[in-house]
Structure formats: structure tokens, C-alpha cells
Amino acid sequence: MSVRVSDMERDAEEEEEEEEEDEESPVNPTVVRMSQIVMPCHSNHRQELSVGQLLKWMDSTACLSAERHAGSSCVTASMDDIHFEHTISVGQVVNIKAKVNRAFNTSMEVGIHVSCEDLFLDRHWRVCHAYATFVTQRSKTGKKVMLKPLSPRSHTEQVEYSLAAERRRVRMLHDDIIRDLLSSKSMEQGESVEVEKAVSAVKTKVESVELVLPPHANHQVNTFGGQIMAWMVNVATIAASRLCQAHPTLRGIDMFKFRGPSQVGDRLLLRAIVNNAFKNSMEVGVRAEAYQEEGPNRHINSAFMTFEVLDKDGKPGLLPRIRPEPAEGTRRLEEAIARKKIRLDRKYIISRKQTEVPLSVPWDPTNQVYLSYNNVSALKMLAAQNNWRLSSEKDKVRLYTVEHPSMLSFRVESEVDVPAHRAFGLLSELRTRNQWDSHYKECELIRRVDEDDFLYRVLTPSGLGAVGSPTTPSTGEKPLQDFILLASIRKPCASGDPYVVALRSVTLPTHPPMDGFTRGEVLCAGFTILETPDNKSLISYYNQASPEVLLPYISTDMAGLSSSFYHTFCSCSRYLTHHRLPSHPEPDQTDLALLQRAESSESDTERLTAAIASTQL
């Protein structure tokens, strides 16, 4: 498949930015790099690097990185979704970089970055980015090995360290998401299949046996996880080829877990079948089982792979429909639809550029996990930027800005003599917001999604105009501006992590724009609350202004603007200090404290968001 020059240039710029930061940062001891030139023995029929071979290299590089941190033998526990953006041809160089992003108690996340280098054209481009989870081998007594914590050494590493906790949350909920989708029947069913034109799934079945030999094992005499994945890719490709009667291209692998190890001498039984065929893609399911000459089969792994058939222009072609097999075929077909929905949600939410409009993303229970991840990760990435410019400071209240071509980001920051956990509880108390923010009007709790995520409708005064609505009537009383917000609140998962109250706009069919209100949108906003050594709180509020709000701000005197931020933030500080002890009575403090905390956090950021949409905070 050809690589567009624009994509290559974009990826090359990203590579250069990462390399520049790496050079300026202290050396990370867990970083492992591997470079391989693609030889004909590594390629497929199109003289492109086999995905199976690439997975072997990725797994071995990541394993070496994990073992550097653990100081002991490690095995692959799982691999997150992988999307292959470009292919690699014979003669080109594969550069793989792996490093531990975060170590939890007994597992660690390793980030894997794969890029391609054309030695003759002096070009680089990204191929894929993956996250693998590794665990150490158990001790001789059978106990799990506890891992030492990892300390980030740069801004990029700090972001990855913080987001690793959110990715772990998504991993743990992945299977539940599938089950919820299937039980809710909320997936869009495919078009009706004409029996006479559909290809029977039975025709795509593949079964293959591999004998695990010493070359297939790692230094622990266990079968390489990458080798197992390579064998699985092989049978999946055969199954896909039987459906399309062409050479398919592997575009992605869904998140999967290794359920158990296999050793030299095991026989690996690999089964593959096309679960479902969509218009331009198909999903192939693969199951790997290990057995000895005697004894039951052990389920080692299951994976789901997405294939396309590309035409001569590199575009996906139409695929025949599939007729499910009589036994388990219907279940596989429905599960494939659920996984496709998750892939589309993830692509739309997580891979979506922050400057795309509309800013709001449709919310429903099936994409909640990814929306929540995106909500928190966007705020943490904004907070970790290292190019903040101090615009003004007064009485230790600081206003920072970062200007981008399509947006302007604000950060208001101050230290408050209140413990971090207490400040988090107070700032998450929506119904007390009007005690320190005069711009607060109303906030309605629409839905409590779970303990950490909430949906709200917030009303604020309308000033310069809502995001997405560049003008506001200038005569008569100012109209109200409303926001439909997803609020995601997070407590620290380790020492040094901040408390987080993250906000972003979503759309709900039950709450469309209403006459008399200007519908506003929040791209990224929220609070981070960091505990300081003297039991105080460093409170930072963040917000990103859209192009419609950006231009008036650029033409406004920042000194005068900062005054509004200053007065509102001082009011907030006084409120927090006054209520620093639980003995102070708090209005509407009931057994719904957690719910109210989440509501208030939404209101906090929303009102400050409304401030950015007006001339005052």
C-alpha cells in the first residue's frame, strides 16, 4: 500500500518532536530500541513486512524493556488494540522503541512505538503505537513479584504515566462493554443477507497445529508471545482469504489477553473463522489452545483481527456477505458487530482531532468508557504541556496561556491552605458553587453514569457567544447559555498523582438545544488538585477556547482579562479556606455526598468555561 506524502511528513514531524524531547530529557533506563532491515524472508507475497514478524519484534522489544525495570523475567499478559497505519516494504528499516510507562503492583504497561525509515529517501513515518501489559514470572514459592514504582523523567513520560491508569481502567472494563452491548441489543444490525449470495462461514474455517520448538521459545523456555501472535495472524489471513478469494491486508487487532503460558514441546492448535463481513472489512476470530501428547487442551489466547482487501489504488474494496454457521455462528456474528461499534467509537472519540467540529460527541452507555478516557486524558495532556506562558500574576494567583493556531488554552493556578482531598470534595460540590461564583445559574443532574462519571445540563450567562455560535444578540437581556457536559472525577491512584475533575461537551437526544438558550460547547476543561508537602493544595483550572472565542481574547488586554480570573479565583480560595474543616455546615450536604461532589466539579469547570465565553470569569 502506498504511503501518502502528507501523512509521511506529518508523522516525521511527530517523530522529530519526540526525539528532541528525548534528547533533552534524562535517560530513561527502561528504554529499549530495536532496528531491523526488512529482508525478503520477513515479507509476504507483496514484498511487504509480514505483520506476524512485526509482532515478534514488538513483543521481544517490549519484553526487554519490562525486564529492565523488573530486574527479573517477564511475560506478556495482554496487548491493547493495534491499528496498523502503514505497511513496510522490503529494504526499508523498522525502528521499534519500547519503554515502561507505569508500574503497578504486579503488572506494568509498556508503550511500543513502531516507525519506518526509508534509507534512500531519508523519510520516517509512524506505523503503529501499541500498549502491552507485562507481569513478572512468579517466584519459586508461587507468589507474585511486587514491582518497584517508576518515576517519570519528562513531560511526555509524565503524561503517559498518568494516562496509564486510565488505560488500565479501560482494559479492565473491556469485556464488560462487550457483554453490555450484547445484552442491550444497541448495536446496529447489518443488512439482511441474501442466503444464495452469502458465503458460508464454514467455508472460511482454518485449523492448524504448530509444534513449539526451542527457536520459538524465549529465554525462559516459554513460547514467545509474539510467536503465538504470528501463528494466529497466519491462520487468520488464510480464513480471510477464503472469504474474499484475494490477498487481504491486516488493518488491526483487538485487545487480547494471554490466558496461560505454553512451553517447548507443546502442540498449539490454532482455529480461525470469519465471524462477520461488513461492507469493506471483515473480522476473523482466532483461538489458540496448547496440549501435550496426553492431557486436556489449555486455552492460551483468543484474538479478533480486522482485514481489508485493497484495490490497486490502495482503497478498501467491497466484500461478500457471510452466512453464519449453524452452531455458534449467530453469537460470533453479533459479537463482531459489537466489537466493530467499539472500534468505531474509539476511532471517533480517542483518535479525533481536538480542533474538529462540532466539539460535542454523542454519548450513550456503550461509548461511555472511551468518552471518559478521552475526557480525563485530554485534561491531563493539556496540564502536562511545557510551553505555558505566564501572562499575569497577582497575590500568587497566576494566569498562564498557550496559543495554538486554532485555540487558546488558559490555566489559572494558586496554592490554597486546604488539604487536597478536602479541596477535591468541595470543588466537586455543585450546589455550593453559587457561593463563590456569581456566574453560576443552574445545574441539573441528568444521569449518574457510575461512581466517577456524571452527565449534567449547566446554565450560565451568555457573553461573547457560545462555541459554535459566533454571535449573540446585543440588545435586551443577555440570553442564557447551556451546556450538556460529561464530568469525570478521579482520585489519585498513586503518590504524586493529582485529583482530577475533567469536563467535555456531549450531545444527548433527550436534551436537544432549546429555544431561548445558546448551546455552548466545552472542548477540554477542568481542575487538577495536587497535594503539596505542607498539606496544602495546588489548584489549577484549565480551559481551551475555540476559534469563535479566541479572536476576541487575542484582541483584549490580557492584563484586564486576568483581573476577572483573579477575582473569581480569590473568591474560590476564600470559600475553600472557610470550609477546610468538615465541622463547617455545608448546604445540602446529604448521603449523596459523592454525587454532589461530581455535580459540583462539573459546575466548577462549566462556570469557568462560561467565563471564557464571556468577558468575565
N, C-alpha and C positions, 0 to 999 in steps of 0.2 A: 504494500500500500504506500502510495506516495505521501510525503510529508509536506504540508503547505509551508511556504517560506515564512509567512506571518506567524504561524504557530511556532516555528523553529526560533525565530527572532525573539518572540515573547518568552519562550522557555529559556533561551540563552541569557536573556536579561535577568530572569529569576535566578538562574544558576550563578551568574556573576555576583548578584546581591548576596546570596548565601555564602559564596566563597569569601567575599570581602569581610563579612561579619565573622566568619570562621577565623580568618587571619588576625582580626583584631581581638578575638576572644581568647581566654586561656585555653590551653589544650585540654580537650575532654578525653579522659583516659579510656572511655568505653567506645570511642570512635574506631571503626574498622572499615577500611576501604579495599575494594577488590576491583581490578580492571582485567577484562578478558577480551581478546580479539575473537570475533566470530569466525570460526572455520567451517568449511563445508560439512564436517562431521557433526556440527551443532545445529545445522539448518534443516528446514523442511523442504518440500518439493518446490517452493517458490524462492529458494535460496535466502530465506529469512530465518532468523534465530527461532528455534523451537521454544514455545512457552514452557514446556517441561524442563528444558535445560536451564532457562532463565530462573525458574522456580528453585531449582537445585542450588544455583549460585546465590540467590537471595537468601535461602534458608541457611546455608552454611555461613554466609557473612553475618547474618543476624545472630546465629548461634555463637559465633566467636565473640561478638560484642557482648552478648549476655554473660558469657563465661568470664570475660574480663572483669565485669562488675561483681559477679557472684563469687569468683575465685574457686569455682567447682564446676562439675559437669552439669550441663543444662539440656533440656529437651523442649521441642516446640509443643506448646499447649493448644494454640489456636492461631488463626490468621484472619484478620479483618478483610472486608471486601476489597478486591483488587480490580481496578479498571485499567486496561492497557490502552494508552492514548495513541501510541505509535508502534510501528514494527521496527525491527533492526535487521539490517542486511548483512550478508557475508562480507567480511573485510572491514566492517565498522567495529568500533570499540564500545563495550558495555562497561560503564562505571557504576559501581554499586557502593553506596555509603550506608552504614548502619550504626546506630548509637542508641543506648538505653535512654529513654525519655523519663521514665519514672520507675522506681522500685517500690512495690507494695510489701506486704508482709512476707508472702511466699512466692509471689509472681512479679514479673517485670514486663513493661511494654518496651519494645524495640521498634524504633522508626526506621524504615528502609526506603531509601531514595535511589531510584534507578534512572540513569540518563544514558544517552547515546552520543557518541563522538564520531564525526566524520573526519578522518585524518587528512583527507585531500582537500576538503572544502573549509576546514577549520571552523566547523559548526558543532554546537551542542544543543540537545533538546531533551526534554523530560519524557520518559517512557511510562513510569508509574510511580506511585508513592503508596507504601503499604505499612501496616502496623501489625506486628506479631507479638504474641504473648509467650513468654518462656518461663519455665519453672525449673528449679534445680532437682537433680536426682535425689531421692530420699536417702537418708543415712542408713548405715547397716542395721540400725535398730528399727528402721521403718518410719522414722519421724521426718517431717518436712523441715527443710533448712530455712531458717529465717534470714532474710536479706537485709543488708545494711542500707540505710537511706541514701538517696542520691541528691547532690546539691547542684542546682543549675548554675552555669557559668556565664551565660549571656542572655540577652533579651529574648532571642529566639528559643533558647533552651528553657527559659522561664515560662514562656507561653506553652511550649509542648508539655512541660512538667505539669502545669496547671490543667491543661485540657485532657491530659491522660486520665484524670479522674472521671471526666465527663464521658470519654470514650469507653472507659471500663463500665460505666453505668449503662451505656447503650448495649455493650456486649452482653451484660447480664440479663437485659430485658429482651434481647433479640428473639428468643424462642417464644416468649410470651406474646410478642407482637404478632407473630405468625398465627398463634392459636387464637388470639383475639380477632384477627382478620377473618379467619375461617369460621369462627362462631358467630360473628356479626353479619356475615354474608354481605359485607360492604364493598367487596371488590366488584369491579365492572367485569361482567362475563364477556367472553369472546363471542364473536359472531357465530351463528349456528353453522354447524359443519355438515355439509352435504356428504352423506356416507359414501356415495360412489366416487367422490373426488378426493376424499381424505386418505392419507396414508396411515395404515395401521401401525400403532406404536410397537406392536410385537415385531414388526419388520426391522426396527432400529435396535433391538436388543443385542448387547455385546457381552460376552463372558470370556475372561482371560485369566490365566494363572501365571504368577511370577514366583520364582524361587529366589529367596533372599540369600545372596552370596556375600562374601567378605567385601568385595568392591562396592556393594550397596549399603554398607553399614558405616556408621560414624566411628569416632574414636572411643565410643562407649559400647561398641558392638551392638547397638540398636540400629534398626533401619532408619536411614536419613528421612526426616520428614519431607524434604524436598524430593527425594527419590520416590516416595509414595505418591506425592502430588504429581510428579512427572508421569508415572504409570497411569494415574487416574485421568490425566489430560489425554493420554494416548487412546484409552478406550472411549472416552467421551467424544473425541474427534471422529472416531470410527462410527459411533452411533449417529452423530450429526451428519456425517457424510452419507449414511444410508438413507436419511430422510431427504436431503436436498440433492443427492446424486452429483455433488460437486465438492470442491475443497473448501471447507468452512474456515472462518477466522475466529479465534477465541478472543472475545472482547472483555470478558470479566468473569471473576469467580466470586461467589457469595461467601460471606463469613462462614468459617467452618472450624470445628474443634477436633483435636485428636483425642479419641476416647481411651486409647491404651497403646502401649508400645508393641513392637514386633522385633524379633531378633534374627540373627543369621540362622538359617536352617528352616525358618518359617516359610510356608507357602502362602502367598497373598492371592486371594480370589477377588477379582475385580469385575463388577457388574455395572453396566451402563444402559440407559434407555432415555429416549427423548420424552420428557414429561409433557411438554406443550410447545406448540409452534404458533408464533404470533405473525404479524404481517411481515416484519423484517428481521426477526430474531427468533431463536429457539432456546429453550432451556433443556439441558441434559443433566440428569441426576446420575451420580456415581456412588457406589457403595464398595468399600474395601473391607475384607474380612481376612484374618490370619488364622492359620491352623497348622498343627504338626501332623505327622503321619497318623497319630492317634489323638483323640480328644475333640471337643466341640470347636466350632468356628467362633472366633472372637471378633466382634465388630470394632474395627480400627478407626474408620473415618467415613463420613459421607460428605459429598460436596455437590454444589449446583453451579453449572457453568453456562454462560450465555455465549452463543455463537451467532455469527452473521455470515452471509455469503456475499462477497463484494464483486461488483462488476468491473469492467476494465477501467472505469473512471474512479474506482475506489469507493463507490456508493453501495449501500446495502440493497440487495435485490429481494423480490417477493419470494416467499416460502410457501410450500404446500401446507395445508392444514393437517392436523394429526387426529387420528381416531383412537381414543384411549383403549388400552387392553381391558378385558372384562373384569379381572380381579381387582387390582389396586389402581387401575388407570384413572378413574374419576378423581380419587383422592389426590393423586400426583398432579393431575391437570389443575385442580382447584388450588393446590399449594403453590404451583408455578405462577398462577395468576396473582396470588398474594405476594410472592417474592418479587414479581415484576412491579407491583404497586409500590413496594418498599424501595426498590431501586429507583423508580421514577421520583418518588418523594425525596429520596436522599439526593438525587441529582439536582432536583429543582430547589431544594432548601439549602443543602450544605454546599453544593458547588455553585450556587447562584452568586453572581457578582453583586456587590453591595450597592452599585450605582444603578442597577436595573430597576425599572419602574413597571407597575406600581411596587411600592416598598412592601406593602402588606402581602402576606402569604395566606392562602386559605387554610384554616385549621379544622382538623377533625381528629377523632381519637386515634386513628391509625397512623397519623404522621406526628403525633404529639412528641414522641421520644426524640425525633430528629429536629423538630422545631425547638424543643427545649435545649438540645445540644447546641444548635446554631445560635440560640439566644444567648446562652452563657458564654460560648466560645467567642462570639463577636465582641462582647464586652471585655473579656479577658485579653483578647488580641489588641483591642483599642487601648486598654490600660498599659499594655506592655510596649507600645511604640516608644522608640527612643528619640524621637525628634520633636517632642513637645517644646514650645517656646513660651517662656514666662511673659505674659502681656501686662500684668499688673499685680501688685501685692500691697495689702493694707492690713495692719494688725494681724499678720501671719495668715491671712486668708489670701490664697494665691489663685490667680486665673491663668491657665495655660491654653494655648491654641495650637492646632496643627492644620495647615492649609493644604488641601489637595485640589486638583483641577475641578472636581465635581462636588466637593463637600468641604465643610469646615467643622472641625471637631473641637469641642470645649472640654476643659477639665477644671473644676473648682475644688480646691483642696484645703483642708485645715485640720489641725490636731485639736481634739476635744477631750477634756478631762472626764471621760466616761469609759468604763470597760467596754471592750469591743462587743462582747456578747449582749451587753445591755443596749448599746447603741443600735445593734442589729435589730433587737426586739422592738425598740422604739421607732426606728425608721420604717419598720415593717408594720406599724400600727396605723392603718389608713385613716381610721375615724378620728384620729387626733391631728391629722395633717393641717387642718384649718387653724390650729392654734399657733402655728408658726409660719404658714404660707398663705398670704392674703389672696393668692391667685386660685386657690382651691375652691371649687364649687361643689361638685358631687362626684361620687364614685359608687358604681353599682357592681356588686359581685355577680358575675354571670354564671360562673361554674368553678367549683373546686375540682381541678383535674386529679390531683393527688396531693401528698403532703408538701410538695415543693413547687407545684405549678398551679397557677390560677389565671382565670380569664376575667377581665373587667371592662366596664364601659366608664370612662372618665370624662367629666365635663370641665372645661377651663374657658377663660375669656379668650376671644379670638382677636389677634392683633394684626400682624403683618400678613396673615393668610396662612392657611394650612399647607402642609407639604402636599404637593399635587394640586393645590388650588392657589394660583399665584395672586389672585386678587380677592379683596374683601370689601363689601360695601362701606363707603366712607361717611355715609350720612346716618343720622339716628343712632340708636343704641347699638353697641357692639354685639354681634351675634355670638352665641356660644360655639365653642369648638369641642367636638367629642372624638374620643379615641377608643378603639377596641384593642386591648392590649393583652399580651401573654406575659405574665410576670413569673419569673423563675428565680426562686431564692435558694441559696446554697450556703451551708455551713462549711467551715474549713474541714478538709479531710486529712490534713497533716499540719504540723507546726510550720508557720510561715505563710500558710495559705490565707487569703482574706475571706471574710464573709462577702457574699455577692447577692445583689438584688438587680437582676437583669430584666430589661423590658424590650419588647418589639411589637410592632403592629401586626395584627392578623385580621382576617375577614371571617365573619360568621353569617351564614344565611339567615339566622334568626335575628340578626341585628344589622340590617342594611342602613345606609345613610338616610337620615331623616330630614324632612323639610324644616327649615329654621336653624339647622346646625351645619357648621362647616366640618366635614370629616377630615381629621388630621391623621398623619402617619408618622410613626417613630421608627427610624431605621435601626438605631442602636442607642440605648440609654441605660442608665442605672448607677448604682452605688457599689463601691468596694469599701470595706471597712477592715482595716488591718490593725491588729493588736500591737501596741508599742511596748518596749521593755518596762516602762514605768506604769503599766496597767492603764494606759490611755488609748485613744482610738485615733488613727489617721483616716479621716473620712474623705473620700474623693467621689465627686459626682461627674459623670461623663454624658455627653450627648453629641450626636452628629447632626449637623444641619444640612438640609437638602439644597439643591441649586436655587429653589424659589426663596428660601430664607437666607441663603448665602450672600446674594448680591447686596441686599440692604445692610447686612452686617459689615461687609467689606467697606461700604461707604459710610459707616457710622464710626464715630470716635470711640476707639476701644477703651479709653480711659473712662468715658462716660458710661459705656456699657458695663464695664466692670463694677461700677458703683452699684448697679442693680443686683448683680450677683453677690456683691459683698453684703448688702443689707439683708437679703434673704438668707444667705448662709449664716450670717451672725444670728439671725432670729432662730434658725435651726439649732445652732450651737447652744444658745441660751435655753431652748426647750430641752435639749438633751441633758444639759448640766443640771437643770432644775429637777429632772426626773431620773437622775442617775441611780437613785436608790429605789428599790421596789416599794418602800413604805409610802411613797407619794401616791395619792389616789390618781388613777387614770380613767378617764371617761370610757364607758362601755367595755371595761376590762372583764371579760367573762371566760367561761370554759372554752371559748373559741379563740383563745389567745393566738394559737399558731395560724389560724385562718386570718385573723385580723392583722397579724404581722405581715403576712403575704399581701393582704389588701393594701396595707399602708405602704409597703415597698413599691407597689405598683403606682400608688398615688404620688409618692415622692418623686419618682422619676418622671411621672407623667406631668406633674405640675411644673417641674423644672423643664420638661420638654416644651410645655406650653409657654414657658418663659422665653425659650429660644424662638418660639413662633410669634412672640410679641416683643415690644421694646423693653419690657421689664421681665424679671425672673419671677 
